[in-house]
Amino acid sequence: MQFDIDMKSEHKMLFSSARKILLEDYSLKETKKDRITTYSDDIGGICHMRTMKHGIDIGFLKGVRMKDEYGVLTGSGKVMRVLPITELDVAQVQYYVDQAIFINSKK
């Protein structure tokens, strides 16, 4: 399971810190899947997260609709955008998660 890999990764502290924001600050529901750990609210999916060689990636499921004030989102797909993180900036993570939750509420 990917969650177990993430928790054994060299970036496990970064993963755990970001996870704490998602679970404690936003009360998102965590679902541990074989290849990814996802986070959702009562309306639906918000994002997923996993460790990478550089740190962690938080993938926003409707990221194409998000404003990118920090200019850090990656991806060129039709819907999703990824926030690559090498060092946790809480305000930055909250900026993107706030948007993702708002966009999700406008289904």
SVG drawing of the C-alpha trace seen along z (x, -y; Angstrom):
<svg xmlns="http://www.w3.org/2000/svg" viewBox="-23 -35 38 37">
<polyline fill="none" stroke="black" stroke-width="0.4" points="0.0,0.0 1.3,-3.4 0.6,-4.9 3.0,-2.4 5.7,-3.3 5.1,-7.0 5.5,-6.5 8.9,-4.7 10.2,-7.2 13.0,-9.6 10.3,-12.3 8.0,-10.8 8.2,-13.9 7.2,-16.1 4.4,-13.7 3.2,-13.5 3.2,-17.3 1.2,-17.9 -1.1,-15.0 -1.7,-16.7 -2.9,-19.9 -5.3,-17.9 -6.7,-15.8 -6.6,-18.3 -7.0,-21.7 -9.6,-20.7 -11.1,-17.4 -10.7,-15.7 -11.4,-12.0 -8.3,-9.9 -8.6,-6.9 -5.5,-4.7 -5.4,-3.1 -2.9,-0.8 -1.2,-3.5 -2.1,-6.8 -3.6,-8.3 -6.7,-10.4 -8.4,-13.1 -12.1,-14.1 -14.9,-16.0 -18.6,-15.2 -19.1,-16.5 -16.2,-14.5 -12.6,-14.3 -10.2,-17.2 -6.7,-15.9 -4.3,-13.0 -0.8,-12.9 2.3,-10.7 6.0,-10.9 8.3,-11.4 12.1,-11.6 12.0,-15.4 9.6,-15.4 5.9,-15.1 3.2,-15.8 -0.3,-17.0 -2.5,-16.5 -5.6,-18.6 -8.4,-16.9 -9.9,-20.1 -6.7,-22.0 -7.1,-23.4 -9.8,-25.7 -7.5,-27.0 -5.6,-30.3 -1.9,-29.8 -0.7,-32.9 2.5,-31.2 3.2,-30.0 4.1,-26.5 1.4,-24.2 2.5,-21.7 0.6,-19.6 -0.9,-20.2 -3.8,-17.8 -7.5,-18.7 -8.4,-18.7 -5.6,-18.0 -2.8,-20.1 0.0,-19.1 1.7,-21.0 5.3,-19.6 6.7,-20.2 10.3,-20.0 9.8,-22.1 6.5,-22.7 5.0,-26.2 1.8,-26.0 0.3,-29.2 0.9,-28.0 -0.7,-24.6 -3.6,-26.2 -4.0,-28.6 -4.4,-25.7 -6.5,-23.5 -8.9,-26.3 -9.4,-26.8 -9.8,-23.1 -12.5,-22.8 -14.3,-25.9 -14.2,-24.6 -15.5,-21.2 -18.4,-22.9 -19.6,-24.4 -20.4,-21.0"/>
</svg>
